Amino acid sequence: MYNDVFDALLKEAQFTCEMLCAGYTQIRKANYARRGIYFQAFTSISTGLERIGKLSLILDYGIKNNSSFPNLEYMKKI
C-alpha cells in the first residue's frame, strides 16, 4: 500500500516514539538511590529528540522539493 520510503520513515518515527516513551517512563521511576536510571532516561530522551529533528529536516526537505528526499551529502552539511 505504501512505498518503501514511506515505510522507512514510518518505522523511524515509531522507533523514535519508543525511545522517547522509554526515556519518560524511566525518568518517572528514577531516584537518587539508583542514579544510573537518570543516565538511561536522559540518553533515551536526547536520542529521541535528535531523531525527531532529523525526521523533521528530511520531511521538510521532501515537502519543499516535490517528494524527493535529501542525499547523504546534504544531511552531513546540516
C-alpha positions, -999 to +999 in steps of 0.1 A: +000+000+000+028+024+009+061+029-010+094+019+005+104+054+015+072+060+034+076+026+052+112+035+062+100+069+076+071+053+094+095+028+111+119+055+121+090+075+136+078+045+155+113+038+169+117+075+178+084+074+197+096+042+216+128+059+225+110+090+239+084+069+257+111+047+273+130+077+285+100+094+300+090+062+317+125+058+332+127+093+344+095+088+364+110+057+380+144+074+388+155+081+423+188+091+440+195+056+452+197+043+416+213+072+397+220+051+366+184+053+357+188+090+352+215+085+327+195+059+308+165+081+308+183+112+296+201+092+269+168+078+256+152+112+256+181+130+239+184+103+213+146+106+206+148+143+203+177+141+179+158+116+157+128+139+157+150+167+145+164+146+117+130+133+107+117+169+106+146+180+084+140+151+060+103+157+058+106+194+054+131+189+025+107+164+009+078+188+011+098+217-004+114+195-031+084+177-046+087+145-026+124+139-032+145+134-002+179+147+007+211+127-001+238+119+024+259+150+014+230+173+023+224+157+056+261+160+065+261+197+058+234+203+083 
